[in-house]
């Protein structure tokens, strides 16, 4: 009885930890204002006063690429495309 209870505790704890480790962008659809805000918060593209490029702009997307060290990689989609947002979401979920 004791070992099965410990097993259940382990499974519950692992589930909680996995949920906490989920990307902050996971609940947002890529290329939406809420997604841009979540990415911005995670990568600190803008400072705490909101100074920085407009979320979703080419300048902001370039800064995101810089922060993720993917700028200039051949396999990345065009900067101002929806595919770019999906690519960034994939990179964020890997790290």
HURA-V47114 format. One record per backbone hydrogen bond with DSSP energy under -1.0 kcal/mol. CO is the residue of the C=O (numbers start at 1). NH is the residue of the N-H. E is the energy in kcal/mol with one decimal. If there is no record, write none. Layout:
# HURA-V47114
co={CO CO}
nh={NH NH}
e={E E}
This chain:
# HURA-V47114
co={1 2 3 4 5 6 7 8 9 10 11 12 13 14 15 16 17 23 25 32 33 34 35 36 37 38 39 40 47 51 54 57 58 59 60 61 62 63 64 65 66 70 73 78 81 82 83 84 85 86 87 88 89 90 91}
nh={5 6 7 8 9 10 11 12 13 14 15 16 17 18 19 20 21 26 28 36 37 38 39 40 41 42 43 44 50 47 57 61 62 63 64 65 66 67 68 70 69 73 76 81 85 86 87 88 89 90 91 92 93 94 95}
e={-1.7 -1.9 -1.9 -2.1 -2.4 -2.3 -2.3 -2.5 -2.6 -2.6 -2.2 -2.2 -2.5 -2.3 -2.0 -2.1 -1.7 -1.8 -2.1 -2.7 -2.3 -2.1 -2.7 -2.6 -2.5 -2.2 -2.6 -1.7 -2.1 -2.3 -2.2 -2.8 -2.3 -1.9 -2.2 -2.4 -2.2 -2.6 -2.0 -2.4 -1.2 -2.1 -1.2 -1.4 -1.1 -1.9 -2.4 -2.7 -2.5 -2.0 -2.3 -2.8 -2.1 -1.3 -1.4}
